[in-house]
Amino acid sequence: MPNTTNWREIRRRRPPNEAAVAQEKLQLRLAMLREQRGASQVELAQSLGTSQSNVSQLERSNDQMLSSVAKYVHALGGELKVSAVFGDATYTLLDDVREVQPVKRRPRSNA
């Protein structure tokens, strides 16, 4: 009889997908931030002018837009700042992310 290993053991031995781990940490941080601020998803949804299911979806999303995270943080009464860290050097990229209104394009004339 051949020596075999079950799939559960093989999966356990595989190195973690670093991108998936980082994304999962962000998802946990958003929900934890909301909970630490004492807000429910329903209360946050009311502040954002959206539904509780949309707040839940944002917290579980695999690809949050910076503007969405900024709205989320602002609704909790905070500011979102973005920095790049290289060893001992930190560079502030954005010093409170605010929603930027898209530039409206004028229709092209067919002249």
Secondary structure, DSSP 8 states (H G I E B T S, - for coil): ------HHHHHHHS---HHHHHHHHHHHHHHHHHHHTT--HHHHHHHHTS-HHHHHHHHH-SS--HHHHHHHHHHTT----EEEEETTEEEEEESS---------------
